[in-house]
């Protein structure tokens, strides 16, 4: 009996030491970005002339959460109620990368705002998606990391663990980029969850405008998803502060990306007795246990003259609680969380969510056409 207890005690000590050592390692190598970081503007053509952004001419901008080329039709995801953390093979990931690149090329946009772009991650078999898309588009590009961890021990399955992650948001364009910064957003998960979690940020790029001393300010955003909503509120307030600064300077402002909040046009909010609030989503929540994308409050944006660029006729995102049901489409949970917010000195010509049936990602691309006044 004593021998058995000794063995059990020894095993517990070993587990505690290994677990503590692992957490200590994550602590030591935790990604700790500065509040503001000047980023390298990459792949600038040698000897190229400055290409100014025109006024009075239609510009086309595409935003697309690419799901690290690993969240296609066949996939589920553990945080959404599924079981997986990565695809079954590198070939499958590379098929998605090629498919995403085909979509980007075929749209021939002036600007591309991409989210969840991996560079060297175990979860996507070490593929450098940032470079692949840059090669396909042959543009200048900027990458802001928002997820770096030496090993993410989740989900708790050796075949599905995400492992090493290097991922971020990326902006591509042929127009001359005069500056690019990564602005850290406030809020974080509690310790030790934060050690292996995202560090959300804004990617802010600026472009000179033809015949003007003002600039076009492009903000690429990917906000928090699995918090209780408080982090998204903090992030939105920080975003508004950056937008206000640029508007006060007389610049043109375009924000695009994955807000992980439902756009105002896609939800009706009703306040009943006892101040109970009911959300009537254009794509209703099929199960109260499903992940919910809370409404993005329009009050501040409307009060300051901003416009929402969103298309609610097609969902921009699906839940990954199971693979995409292509037979019974009503069996899928949908959201409208991707789109644009633009300043009042810009005229929106059109907005379209491209119905790609979530073939290569759990998101659909959204394209906006607009004119700088």
N, C-alpha and C positions, 0 to 999 in steps of 0.2 A: 504493500500500500504506500509506504513512504517513498519507494522507488518511483512509483507511478506519479505521485505528487511532485517529486523532484523533476521528473521529465516534463510534466505539464508546466511547472513553474519556469523551467529553462526555456521551453518553447515560447511562453508568454514574454519572457525577457527579450528573447531574440526578435520576436515580432515587434515589440515596443522600440527596441534599438533600431531595427531596420526602418520602421515607420517614421521614427523621429529623425533618423538620418536623411530619409527621403524628403521630409518636409523642410529640414534645415537646408538641404541642397536647393530646393525650390526657392527658399528664402534668399539664399546667397545669390542665385542667378536670376532673381525676379526682374522682369522688364520694368524699368523705372524711367520712363521718358520725361523730359523736361516739360514745363508748362507750355513753352513755345520753342519750336525747333525749325531752323531754316533747312529746307530740303534741297537736294541736288536735282536740278532740271536736267534730265537725261536724254540722250539720243538726239541732241540738237545738231542739225546738219552743219558741217564745217563750212564756214564762209557764207552762211545763209543770211539774206537780208531780213530786216524786221518786217513781219507781216502783221499789219494793224487790223483790229476788228472793225468792220464797217458799221455805220449807222444806216438806217433806212433799207437794209437788205436782210432777207430772211436767213436766220441761222438755225441749224438743226442740232439738237443736243439729245443724246441717248443716255439714260441711266439704267444700270442692270446689275442686280446682285447675282453674281455668277455661282454662288454656293460652292466655292472652291472646286468647281467642275466635278463635284462628287454627290450632288443631291438631285439627281435626275429622276425621270419617271419611275424607275425601278426601285427607288430607295425610300427608306424611312429613316428617322433620326431619333435617338434615345431621348432627347430633351422634349420632343413633341409627343411622346408616348409610344415611339417605336423601340427598336432594340439596337440599331446599328450606329457606328461612329465613323465608318469609312467604307468605300466601295470594295468589291471583291477582287479587283485586279487593276494593275496600272493601265492595261489596254482599255478598260472601260473609262477610266479617267481621261485618257488621251483622246478617246472618241468624243467625250463631252467638250474638251478643250477645243478640238477642231470644229465641232458644231457651233460653239459659242463664237469662235473667231469668224466663222462663215456669216453668222447673223450680224456681227459688227461690221464686217466688210460690205455686206449687201446693203446696209442702211446708209453708208457713206455720210456719216454725221460730221459736223464741224468740231464737236466735242463729245468725248465719251467719259462718263463717270461710272466707274465700276467698283463694286464692293465684294468682299470675300475673295480676294485674289491671292492665291498661295505662291510662295517662291521656293520654299524647301521645307515641306511638311511631310511627316510620316503618314498623315491621314490622306494625303493625295499623292503618295508614292514618290515624293521628292521632285515632282514636276515644277518647272519654273513658268507659271502661267503668266506672270507679269511680262516676262521677256517674250513669250510666245505671242501674246496679243500685240505687243509693240512691233514685233517683226511683221505680223500680218497687216497692221495698219500703217507701218512706216511713218510714225509720227514722233514728235517730242512727247515725253512722258514723265510723270512724277508719281512716286509711291510713298504713302505714309503708312507705316506699320501700326496696327492696332491690336495685334495678337501675336505675342512672342513668348514661347515657353519651351524649356528644354525637354519637358515631358508632361503631357496631360494624361493622368491616370484614369481616363474615363472614356467610354463606359467600362464597367468592371468585367471586362472580357478581354483576354489576351489577344484574340483575333480582331477585336473591334476597337481597342484603345486608340485614341487619336495620336498619342505619343508626341514627338517634337512638332511644334507648330510655328510657322513664320508666315504671317498673312496680313493683308492690309487693304486699303482703299487706293485706287489708282485713277489718275486723270490723263487722258490722251488728247492731243490736238495738233493741228498744223500751224496754229497761230502762235506768235511769239509770246512766250511766258516770261514776264519780267521778275516775278517772285513766286515762291512756293513755300508755304509754312504748314507745319503740323501743330495744331492748337489742341492741347489736351483738354478733354471735357471733364467736368467735376463728377464726383460720386464714384464709389467702388463697392464691390462686395466685401463682406466682413472677412477677416483673417480666419482660417487659412485659404478660404475659397478664392480670394483675390489672386493668390500666387499663381494659379493656373487658369486665370480668366482674362477676358479681353480688357484692354485699356482704351476705351473709346476716345475718338478724336475727330476733329474737322481737318480736312485737307483743303486749304485755301490757296487758290492760284489766281494771279492777276495778269491782265492783258491790256496793252495800250490800245486806245481807240483812235481811229483815223479822224483827223481834224479836231481833236479834243484833248484837253489836258486831264480829262477824267479817265477812269479805268473800268474795265469789266472785271468784276470780282466773282469768281466761281467757287462755290463751297460744296464740296463732296462730303456727304454725311452718311454714317451708319450708326444709328442709336441703339441703346440697350434693348434686349428682348426679354430675358427671363428674370427680371427684377420684379419688385412689387409695384412698380410704376413711379416710385419716388426718384429713381435715378434718371428716368426719361424726362421727368419734370425739370430736374436740375440741368440736364443736358439741353433741353429746349430753351430754358432761360439764358444759358450761356450762348447758344446759337443766336438768340434774339439780340444779345448784347453786341456780338460781332456784326450782325446785320445793321444794327442802329449806327454803329461807328462808321460803316462804309456809306450808308445813306447820308449821314451828316456831312461826309466829305464830298457828296454829290456824285458818287459812283453808281454804276449799274450793278445790281446784285442778283445772282441766280443761285439758288440752293437746290441741289438735286440729290436723290439717293433713297436709301431705305430708312424710313423714319420709325419703323416698328410701332407706329401709331396709325389709327385709321383716319384718313383725310376727312375733313368736315362734310364734303359732299356725299360721303359714303355711309353716313350714320345720322339718324335723327335722335335727338336727346330729349327725353320727357321727364319733367320733375313732377312727381305726384304728391299725394298727401304724406305728411311726416317727412318731407324733403327726400323721399325716395327717388332715385334716378334710374331711368330705364333707357338702355341703348338699343335702338332698332337699326341693326346693321343692314346694308344693302345685300350683303351675303351673310345671312343669319348664322349665329353660333349654334351648331347642331347638338352640342353637348356642353353642359356647364363646366365640365372638367377639362375641356379643351383650352389650349392657350388662347388668351384674349388680347387683341390689340386695342388698347383704350383709345378713345377719340383724341385727336390732336386739337387742342383748343384754338379756335380761330380769332379770339378776341384781340390779342395784341397785334397779330398780323394785319387784320382788317383795319384796326385803328391807325396803323402806320402805313396804310396804302398798299400793302403787299397783296399779290394775287396767287391763288392756288392753281397749279397746272396738273390736273389729274383727270383720268378717264375711268369712270366707274362702270362702263359697259362691259369691261373685261377684268377679271381679278388680276392683281399683280403678284399674288403669292398664294401658296397652298400650304396646309399643315402637313407635316411629315409623320403623322401617326401611323400611316401605312403607305405602301407604294401607290402611285397615282392610278386611280380606277378609270381606265379609258372606256369602259363599257357603260357603267352607271356613273355619269359625271356628278350626279347629285350626292354621291357617296363621299365626295371630297369636301373638305372644309377650305373656304377661300377667304382672302383678305384684300383690302386696298390700302397698302402701306408704302408704296413706292410712287414717287412723283416729284413735283417741283414747286418751289415758292419763288416768285420773282417780284422785283421792285416795280413801283408805279411808273417809272420812266421807260418801261418795256411793254410792248404790245404782244400778247399771245395770239398767234395765228391758229394753231391747232395743237391738240394733245392726243396721243393714241397709245394705248397699251397693246403691244404686239402679241397676239394670241399664238404663242409658240407651244401651247399645250404642255408646258413644263417639261419639255423633252430633255433639256440639258441641265436644268437648274430648277429649284423649287420656286423661282421667281420668273415672271415675264418681264421683258424689257419695256420701258416706257420712253416714248419719243415726243419731244416738244419742238415746235417750230415757232420762232418769235422774232421780233424786230426791235432793235435798240432805237428809241425815238430820238 
